[in-house]
């Protein structure tokens, strides 16, 4: 499977044979408060600080000040790495999204020679999918291939799926090792709200939050990692002022 990209998160890399396969796009899914953004931040921080890999976070939900404050809460000083040019934080508010946004991101990645990328979150991008895929750009071939009557709700679902597919393919073409976060539905059989990203991504990490009656309330399971003999157990996830740590179930 080639080179591995270590996350540096305590107890995690051993679950996936030493790290994510280089160039993979991995989905981190979970309900709010499960630690998706913190996991992604530590992945970037360790890459920039320990491995000297230029890293970038694209956030569509939180301000950069909020991101930096969150990072400090688990012992990470992002600003020092930003000043050194090893870490780039970019906030794109929903009202600033435009058809050229994706191309702008790719251009910035090439310019900065980014090796690790995080998109937080795919759910926000999916909600705004019509911005990237105008109805006039949907061809007759698209409609026939979809094999469905295009009432407005179905058309919207088609646009979202088409956008997610194209966006993830674009990410893979950049040859970064990328994490994308997504909100998980409260119920149902799908792992993401868009219902397609878990199939398109090379790997899937599922984070959960529940009262376990003990020390840990969060947990992580590697649901998929292509080309990897990954651990399939549920592992308690600890979040402290020293960062994240995965534990074995005793």
C-alpha positions in Angstrom: 0.0 0.0 0.0 3.1 2.3 0.0 3.8 5.0 2.5 1.8 5.7 5.6 0.8 9.1 7.0 1.0 8.9 10.8 -1.6 10.9 12.7 0.5 11.0 15.9 -2.7 10.6 17.9 -2.0 8.3 20.8 -3.2 4.8 20.3 -4.7 5.4 16.8 -2.0 4.6 14.2 -1.6 1.0 15.4 -5.3 0.5 14.5 -4.5 1.2 10.8 -1.1 -0.4 10.3 0.9 2.7 11.1 -1.3 5.5 9.7 -3.4 6.5 6.7 -2.2 5.3 3.3 -0.6 8.3 1.7 -3.0 10.1 -0.7 -6.1 8.7 0.9 -9.3 10.7 1.6 -10.8 9.7 4.9 -14.2 10.5 6.2 -14.6 11.3 9.9 -18.3 11.1 10.8 -20.2 11.5 14.0 -22.9 13.6 15.7 -22.0 17.0 17.2 -19.6 16.9 20.2 -18.0 13.6 19.3 -14.5 15.2 18.6 -14.4 15.2 14.8 -12.8 18.6 14.5 -10.3 18.0 17.4 -9.2 14.7 15.8 -8.6 16.5 12.5 -6.8 19.4 14.2 -4.4 17.1 16.0 -3.7 15.2 12.7 -2.7 18.5 11.1 -0.7 19.8 14.1 1.3 16.6 14.4 2.0 16.6 10.6 3.2 20.1 10.6 5.2 20.0 13.8 6.7 16.5 13.9 6.9 15.6 10.2 7.4 19.0 8.6 4.5 18.4 6.2 2.7 21.6 5.2 -0.9 21.3 6.3 -4.1 23.2 5.7 -7.5 23.4 7.4 -10.6 24.7 5.4 -13.4 25.4 7.9 -16.8 26.4 6.7 -18.5 26.5 10.1 -16.2 28.0 12.8 -14.2 31.2 13.0 -10.4 30.8 13.0 -10.3 32.3 16.5 -12.6 29.5 17.7 -10.5 26.9 16.0 -7.3 28.3 17.6 -9.0 28.3 21.0 -10.2 24.7 20.6 -6.7 23.7 19.7 -5.2 25.4 22.8 -7.7 23.4 24.9 -5.9 20.2 24.0 -2.4 21.6 24.2 -1.8 22.7 20.6 -0.4 26.1 19.6 -1.5 26.6 16.0 -0.3 30.2 15.7 3.4 29.4 15.9 3.0 26.9 13.1 1.0 29.4 11.1 3.8 32.0 11.5 6.3 29.5 10.2 4.2 28.8 7.2 3.8 25.1 8.1 0.0 25.4 8.8 -2.6 27.3 6.9 -6.1 28.0 8.4 -8.8 29.2 6.0 -12.3 30.1 6.9 -14.9 30.3 4.1 -18.3 31.4 5.4 -21.3 30.0 3.8 -22.4 33.3 2.3 -19.0 33.6 0.6 -19.2 30.3 -1.3 -19.2 30.6 -5.1 -18.8 28.4 -8.1 -15.0 29.1 -8.2 -14.5 28.3 -4.5 -13.2 24.7 -5.1 -10.8 25.9 -7.8 -9.5 28.6 -5.4 -8.8 26.0 -2.7 -7.0 23.8 -5.2 -4.9 26.7 -6.4 -3.9 27.6 -2.8 -3.0 24.0 -2.1 -0.7 23.9 -5.0 0.9 27.2 -4.2 1.6 26.2 -0.6 2.6 22.5 -1.5 0.1 21.1 1.0 0.5 17.5 2.0 -2.2 17.2 4.7 -5.7 18.7 4.3 -8.8 18.9 6.4 -12.2 20.0 5.2 -14.6 20.8 8.0 -17.3 20.1 7.1 -18.6 18.2 4.0 -22.1 18.6 5.4 -21.9 22.4 5.0 -20.6 22.0 1.4 -23.4 19.5 0.6 -26.1 21.9 1.8 -24.7 24.5 -0.6 -24.2 22.1 -3.5 -26.6 24.0 -5.8 -24.1 26.9 -5.8 -21.5 24.6 -7.4 -23.9 22.7 -9.7 -26.4 25.0 -11.3 -29.5 23.3 -12.7 -28.6 24.5 -16.2 -25.4 22.4 -16.1 -27.3 19.1 -15.6 -27.4 17.3 -18.9 -30.1 15.0 -20.3 -27.6 12.2 -20.0 -27.3 12.9 -16.2 -31.1 12.7 -15.9 -31.4 9.5 -17.9 -28.6 7.8 -15.9 -30.3 8.8 -12.7 -33.4 6.8 -13.8 -35.8 8.9 -11.7 -38.6 11.4 -12.1 -37.1 14.7 -11.2 -39.5 16.3 -8.7 -37.8 19.1 -6.8 -36.8 17.0 -3.7 -35.3 14.3 -6.0 -33.5 16.9 -8.1 -32.0 18.4 -5.0 -30.8 14.9 -3.8 -29.2 14.3 -7.3 -27.4 17.7 -7.2 -25.9 16.9 -3.8 -24.7 13.4 -4.7 -23.2 14.7 -8.0 -21.4 17.5 -6.2 -20.0 15.2 -3.4 -18.8 12.8 -6.0 -17.0 15.5 -8.1 -15.6 17.2 -5.0 -14.1 14.0 -3.5 -12.6 13.1 -6.9 -11.0 16.5 -7.1 -9.5 16.0 -3.6 -8.0 12.7 -4.6 -6.4 14.3 -7.7 -4.5 16.6 -5.4 -2.6 13.6 -3.9 -2.9 15.0 -0.3 -3.8 12.8 2.6 -7.1 14.4 3.4 -9.6 14.2 6.2 -13.2 15.4 5.6 -15.7 15.7 8.5 -19.4 15.1 8.2 -22.4 15.1 10.5 -23.9 11.7 11.1 -27.6 11.3 11.0 -29.2 10.5 14.3 -31.0 7.5 12.9 -30.9 5.3 9.8 -28.4 3.0 8.1 -26.1 5.6 6.6 -23.0 7.0 8.2 -23.2 10.5 6.6 -26.1 12.9 5.9 -25.2 13.0 2.2 -25.4 9.1 2.2 -22.7 8.8 -0.4 -19.4 10.0 1.0 -18.8 6.9 3.1 -18.7 4.8 -0.1 -16.5 7.2 -2.1 -13.9 7.9 0.6 -11.0 5.5 1.0 -11.5 5.2 4.7 -14.2 5.9 7.3 -13.8 6.7 11.0 -17.0 6.8 13.1 -17.0 8.7 16.3 -19.9 8.3 18.8 -20.9 9.9 22.1 -23.0 8.2 24.7 -23.1 7.8 28.5 -21.1 4.6 29.2 -21.4 4.8 32.9 -17.6 5.0 33.3 -14.6 7.2 32.5 -15.2 7.5 28.8 -18.2 8.8 26.9 -16.7 9.0 23.4 -15.6 6.2 21.2 -14.1 5.5 17.8 -14.3 2.7 15.3 -12.5 2.3 12.0 -15.4 1.3 9.7 -13.3 1.1 6.6 -9.7 1.6 5.4 -8.9 0.3 2.0 -5.8 -1.9 1.6 -5.4 -2.1 5.4 -5.8 -4.8 7.9 -7.5 -2.4 10.3 -8.7 -3.0 13.9 -12.5 -3.3 13.9 -13.0 -2.9 17.7 -14.7 0.0 19.3 -12.1 2.1 21.2 -12.9 4.6 24.0 -11.7 8.1 23.0 -10.2 10.4 25.6 -10.0 14.1 25.1 -7.8 16.0 27.6 -5.5 19.0 27.8 -2.8 16.8 26.4 -4.6 15.8 23.3 -6.5 12.8 22.1 -5.9 9.2 23.1 -7.5 5.9 22.0 -7.8 3.2 24.6 -8.4 -0.5 24.4 -11.6 -1.9 25.7 -10.7 -3.9 28.9 
